[in-house]
C-alpha cells in the first residue's frame, strides 16, 4: 500500500469531566445528554420539516 495521500488524523483533546459522567445515569438522563450534544453539533433534526430536509 502506498502512503501517498494519507492524511494524519486530527488529535482532539477532551476534558476528563466530559468523558466520565458523575455517578450512574438513568436512561432519561443519558438520552437528555445525547440530545443536548446532538443539538450543539447540528446533528439533531426537530420537527417534520427538518427531518425531511435531513433525509434529502
Backbone atoms as SQL, in Angstrom:
CREATE TABLE atoms (id INTEGER PRIMARY KEY, chain TEXT, resi INTEGER, resn TEXT, atom TEXT, x REAL, y REAL, z REAL);
INSERT INTO atoms VALUES
  (1, 'A', 1, 'UNK', 'N', 0.836, -1.192, 0.000),
  (2, 'A', 1, 'UNK', 'CA', 0.000, 0.000, 0.000),
  (3, 'A', 1, 'UNK', 'C', 0.872, 1.243, 0.000),
  (4, 'A', 2, 'UNK', 'N', 0.424, 2.226, -0.669),
  (5, 'A', 2, 'UNK', 'CA', 1.145, 3.478, -0.758),
  (6, 'A', 2, 'UNK', 'C', 0.715, 4.414, 0.357),
  (7, 'A', 3, 'UNK', 'N', 1.661, 5.212, 0.824),
  (8, 'A', 3, 'UNK', 'CA', 1.327, 6.182, 1.865),
  (9, 'A', 3, 'UNK', 'C', 1.002, 7.537, 1.266),
  (10, 'A', 4, 'UNK', 'N', 0.982, 7.607, -0.066),
  (11, 'A', 4, 'UNK', 'CA', 0.639, 8.869, -0.706),
  (12, 'A', 4, 'UNK', 'C', -0.825, 9.189, -0.469),
  (13, 'A', 5, 'UNK', 'N', -1.099, 10.422, -0.128),
  (14, 'A', 5, 'UNK', 'CA', -2.473, 10.849, 0.063),
  (15, 'A', 5, 'UNK', 'C', -3.028, 10.547, 1.442),
  (16, 'A', 6, 'UNK', 'N', -2.230, 9.889, 2.275),
  (17, 'A', 6, 'UNK', 'CA', -2.708, 9.632, 3.631),
  (18, 'A', 6, 'UNK', 'C', -2.715, 10.932, 4.417),
  (19, 'A', 7, 'UNK', 'N', -3.802, 11.178, 5.079),
  (20, 'A', 7, 'UNK', 'CA', -3.946, 12.388, 5.874),
  (21, 'A', 7, 'UNK', 'C', -3.844, 11.993, 7.339),
  (22, 'A', 8, 'UNK', 'N', -2.946, 12.637, 8.085),
  (23, 'A', 8, 'UNK', 'CA', -2.847, 12.283, 9.508),
  (24, 'A', 8, 'UNK', 'C', -4.130, 12.647, 10.242),
  (25, 'A', 9, 'UNK', 'N', -4.505, 11.812, 11.183),
  (26, 'A', 9, 'UNK', 'CA', -5.725, 12.050, 11.958),
  (27, 'A', 9, 'UNK', 'C', -5.530, 13.246, 12.872),
  (28, 'A', 10, 'UNK', 'N', -6.567, 14.035, 12.999),
  (29, 'A', 10, 'UNK', 'CA', -6.516, 15.204, 13.866),
  (30, 'A', 10, 'UNK', 'C', -6.686, 14.766, 15.313),
  (31, 'A', 11, 'UNK', 'N', -5.834, 15.287, 16.181),
  (32, 'A', 11, 'UNK', 'CA', -5.903, 14.946, 17.598),
  (33, 'A', 11, 'UNK', 'C', -6.818, 15.943, 18.284),
  (34, 'A', 12, 'UNK', 'N', -7.828, 15.419, 18.967),
  (35, 'A', 12, 'UNK', 'CA', -8.785, 16.259, 19.672),
  (36, 'A', 12, 'UNK', 'C', -8.659, 15.971, 21.157),
  (37, 'A', 13, 'UNK', 'N', -8.401, 17.015, 21.922),
  (38, 'A', 13, 'UNK', 'CA', -8.296, 16.836, 23.363),
  (39, 'A', 13, 'UNK', 'C', -9.670, 16.983, 23.994),
  (40, 'A', 14, 'UNK', 'N', -9.974, 16.073, 24.907),
  (41, 'A', 14, 'UNK', 'CA', -11.265, 16.061, 25.578),
  (42, 'A', 14, 'UNK', 'C', -11.017, 16.183, 27.068),
  (43, 'A', 15, 'UNK', 'N', -11.789, 17.041, 27.720),
  (44, 'A', 15, 'UNK', 'CA', -11.629, 17.178, 29.160),
  (45, 'A', 15, 'UNK', 'C', -12.119, 15.921, 29.859),
  (46, 'A', 16, 'UNK', 'N', -11.578, 15.651, 31.024),
  (47, 'A', 16, 'UNK', 'CA', -11.892, 14.420, 31.755),
  (48, 'A', 16, 'UNK', 'C', -13.348, 14.377, 32.192),
  (49, 'A', 17, 'UNK', 'N', -13.935, 15.519, 32.539),
  (50, 'A', 17, 'UNK', 'CA', -15.317, 15.503, 33.009),
  (51, 'A', 17, 'UNK', 'C', -16.312, 15.249, 31.878),
  (52, 'A', 18, 'UNK', 'N', -15.923, 15.524, 30.629),
  (53, 'A', 18, 'UNK', 'CA', -16.822, 15.275, 29.507),
  (54, 'A', 18, 'UNK', 'C', -16.879, 13.789, 29.158),
  (55, 'A', 19, 'UNK', 'N', -15.833, 13.058, 29.478),
  (56, 'A', 19, 'UNK', 'CA', -15.781, 11.641, 29.141),
  (57, 'A', 19, 'UNK', 'C', -16.478, 10.797, 30.191),
  (58, 'A', 20, 'UNK', 'N', -16.209, 11.061, 31.457),
  (59, 'A', 20, 'UNK', 'CA', -16.759, 10.237, 32.530),
  (60, 'A', 20, 'UNK', 'C', -17.871, 10.987, 33.255),
  (61, 'A', 21, 'UNK', 'N', -19.109, 10.500, 33.149),
  (62, 'A', 21, 'UNK', 'CA', -20.206, 11.157, 33.871),
  (63, 'A', 21, 'UNK', 'C', -20.090, 10.913, 35.367),
  (64, 'A', 22, 'UNK', 'N', -20.648, 11.820, 36.113),
  (65, 'A', 22, 'UNK', 'CA', -20.619, 11.688, 37.576),
  (66, 'A', 22, 'UNK', 'C', -21.700, 10.715, 38.005),
  (67, 'A', 23, 'UNK', 'N', -21.302, 9.606, 38.598),
  (68, 'A', 23, 'UNK', 'CA', -22.265, 8.640, 39.110),
  (69, 'A', 23, 'UNK', 'C', -22.987, 7.893, 38.006),
  (70, 'A', 24, 'UNK', 'N', -23.960, 7.098, 38.410),
  (71, 'A', 24, 'UNK', 'CA', -24.746, 6.327, 37.451),
  (72, 'A', 24, 'UNK', 'C', -25.827, 7.212, 36.836),
  (73, 'A', 25, 'UNK', 'N', -26.041, 7.031, 35.543),
  (74, 'A', 25, 'UNK', 'CA', -27.056, 7.812, 34.834),
  (75, 'A', 25, 'UNK', 'C', -28.276, 6.940, 34.587),
  (76, 'A', 26, 'UNK', 'N', -29.424, 7.555, 34.661),
  (77, 'A', 26, 'UNK', 'CA', -30.640, 6.851, 34.277),
  (78, 'A', 26, 'UNK', 'C', -30.764, 6.923, 32.757),
  (79, 'A', 27, 'UNK', 'N', -31.673, 6.177, 32.206),
  (80, 'A', 27, 'UNK', 'CA', -31.887, 6.184, 30.761),
  (81, 'A', 27, 'UNK', 'C', -32.324, 7.570, 30.305),
  (82, 'A', 28, 'UNK', 'N', -33.175, 8.209, 31.086),
  (83, 'A', 28, 'UNK', 'CA', -33.665, 9.541, 30.723),
  (84, 'A', 28, 'UNK', 'C', -32.531, 10.565, 30.736),
  (85, 'A', 29, 'UNK', 'N', -31.644, 10.491, 31.732),
  (86, 'A', 29, 'UNK', 'CA', -30.516, 11.423, 31.804),
  (87, 'A', 29, 'UNK', 'C', -29.552, 11.198, 30.640),
  (88, 'A', 30, 'UNK', 'N', -29.306, 9.944, 30.292),
  (89, 'A', 30, 'UNK', 'CA', -28.420, 9.637, 29.173),
  (90, 'A', 30, 'UNK', 'C', -29.006, 10.156, 27.865),
  (91, 'A', 31, 'UNK', 'N', -30.299, 9.956, 27.673),
  (92, 'A', 31, 'UNK', 'CA', -30.964, 10.451, 26.467),
  (93, 'A', 31, 'UNK', 'C', -30.899, 11.968, 26.393),
  (94, 'A', 32, 'UNK', 'N', -31.090, 12.627, 27.521),
  (95, 'A', 32, 'UNK', 'CA', -31.022, 14.083, 27.569),
  (96, 'A', 32, 'UNK', 'C', -29.627, 14.572, 27.186),
  (97, 'A', 33, 'UNK', 'N', -28.578, 13.925, 27.674),
  (98, 'A', 33, 'UNK', 'CA', -27.210, 14.314, 27.338),
  (99, 'A', 33, 'UNK', 'C', -26.928, 14.115, 25.848),
  (100, 'A', 34, 'UNK', 'N', -27.364, 12.994, 25.298),
  (101, 'A', 34, 'UNK', 'CA', -27.142, 12.720, 23.876),
  (102, 'A', 34, 'UNK', 'C', -27.858, 13.748, 23.017),
  (103, 'A', 35, 'UNK', 'N', -29.092, 14.083, 23.368),
  (104, 'A', 35, 'UNK', 'CA', -29.844, 15.075, 22.594),
  (105, 'A', 35, 'UNK', 'C', -29.215, 16.456, 22.695),
  (106, 'A', 36, 'UNK', 'N', -28.702, 16.817, 23.878),
  (107, 'A', 36, 'UNK', 'CA', -28.020, 18.110, 24.037),
  (108, 'A', 36, 'UNK', 'C', -26.795, 18.186, 23.137),
  (109, 'A', 37, 'UNK', 'N', -25.984, 17.120, 23.144),
  (110, 'A', 37, 'UNK', 'CA', -24.764, 17.112, 22.331),
  (111, 'A', 37, 'UNK', 'C', -25.095, 17.132, 20.848),
  (112, 'A', 38, 'UNK', 'N', -26.140, 16.429, 20.443),
  (113, 'A', 38, 'UNK', 'CA', -26.547, 16.431, 19.039),
  (114, 'A', 38, 'UNK', 'C', -27.042, 17.808, 18.622),
  (115, 'A', 39, 'UNK', 'N', -27.760, 18.481, 19.497),
  (116, 'A', 39, 'UNK', 'CA', -28.265, 19.820, 19.197),
  (117, 'A', 39, 'UNK', 'C', -27.117, 20.807, 19.043),
  (118, 'A', 40, 'UNK', 'N', -26.118, 20.705, 19.904),
  (119, 'A', 40, 'UNK', 'CA', -24.964, 21.601, 19.842),
  (120, 'A', 40, 'UNK', 'C', -24.178, 21.375, 18.553),
  (121, 'A', 41, 'UNK', 'N', -24.056, 20.134, 18.120),
  (122, 'A', 41, 'UNK', 'CA', -23.265, 19.798, 16.938),
  (123, 'A', 41, 'UNK', 'C', -24.081, 19.776, 15.651),
  (124, 'A', 42, 'UNK', 'N', -25.261, 20.344, 15.668),
  (125, 'A', 42, 'UNK', 'CA', -26.153, 20.389, 14.500),
  (126, 'A', 42, 'UNK', 'C', -26.448, 18.999, 13.947),
  (127, 'A', 43, 'UNK', 'N', -26.575, 18.021, 14.827),
  (128, 'A', 43, 'UNK', 'CA', -26.894, 16.672, 14.390),
  (129, 'A', 43, 'UNK', 'C', -28.292, 16.258, 14.792),
  (130, 'A', 44, 'UNK', 'N', -29.122, 17.229, 15.158),
  (131, 'A', 44, 'UNK', 'CA', -30.460, 16.915, 15.639),
  (132, 'A', 44, 'UNK', 'C', -31.481, 17.618, 14.762),
  (133, 'A', 45, 'UNK', 'N', -32.355, 16.836, 14.149),
  (134, 'A', 45, 'UNK', 'CA', -33.434, 17.398, 13.338),
  (135, 'A', 45, 'UNK', 'C', -34.694, 17.414, 14.184),
  (136, 'A', 46, 'UNK', 'N', -35.277, 18.591, 14.325),
  (137, 'A', 46, 'UNK', 'CA', -36.508, 18.724, 15.111),
  (138, 'A', 46, 'UNK', 'C', -37.659, 19.031, 14.181),
  (139, 'A', 47, 'UNK', 'N', -38.704, 18.279, 14.309),
  (140, 'A', 47, 'UNK', 'CA', -39.896, 18.525, 13.518),
  (141, 'A', 47, 'UNK', 'C', -39.865, 17.809, 12.185),
  (142, 'A', 48, 'UNK', 'N', -41.018, 17.777, 11.548),
  (143, 'A', 48, 'UNK', 'CA', -41.174, 17.057, 10.287),
  (144, 'A', 48, 'UNK', 'C', -40.360, 17.699, 9.171),
  (145, 'A', 49, 'UNK', 'N', -40.350, 19.018, 9.103),
  (146, 'A', 49, 'UNK', 'CA', -39.642, 19.708, 8.022),
  (147, 'A', 49, 'UNK', 'C', -38.139, 19.478, 8.108),
  (148, 'A', 50, 'UNK', 'N', -37.555, 19.622, 9.303),
  (149, 'A', 50, 'UNK', 'CA', -36.116, 19.409, 9.455),
  (150, 'A', 50, 'UNK', 'C', -35.747, 17.953, 9.221),
  (151, 'A', 51, 'UNK', 'N', -36.611, 17.024, 9.635),
  (152, 'A', 51, 'UNK', 'CA', -36.339, 15.604, 9.423),
  (153, 'A', 51, 'UNK', 'C', -36.344, 15.276, 7.931),
  (154, 'A', 52, 'UNK', 'N', -37.320, 15.821, 7.193),
  (155, 'A', 52, 'UNK', 'CA', -37.384, 15.592, 5.749),
  (156, 'A', 52, 'UNK', 'C', -36.194, 16.235, 5.046),
  (157, 'A', 53, 'UNK', 'N', -35.780, 17.409, 5.498),
  (158, 'A', 53, 'UNK', 'CA', -34.640, 18.097, 4.912),
  (159, 'A', 53, 'UNK', 'C', -33.355, 17.309, 5.148),
  (160, 'A', 54, 'UNK', 'N', -33.219, 16.704, 6.340),
  (161, 'A', 54, 'UNK', 'CA', -32.026, 15.918, 6.655),
  (162, 'A', 54, 'UNK', 'C', -31.946, 14.659, 5.805),
  (163, 'A', 55, 'UNK', 'N', -33.104, 14.111, 5.423),
  (164, 'A', 55, 'UNK', 'CA', -33.121, 12.901, 4.605),
  (165, 'A', 55, 'UNK', 'C', -32.780, 13.184, 3.147),
  (166, 'A', 56, 'UNK', 'N', -32.999, 14.405, 2.686),
  (167, 'A', 56, 'UNK', 'CA', -32.714, 14.756, 1.280),
  (168, 'A', 56, 'UNK', 'C', -31.256, 14.887, 1.006);
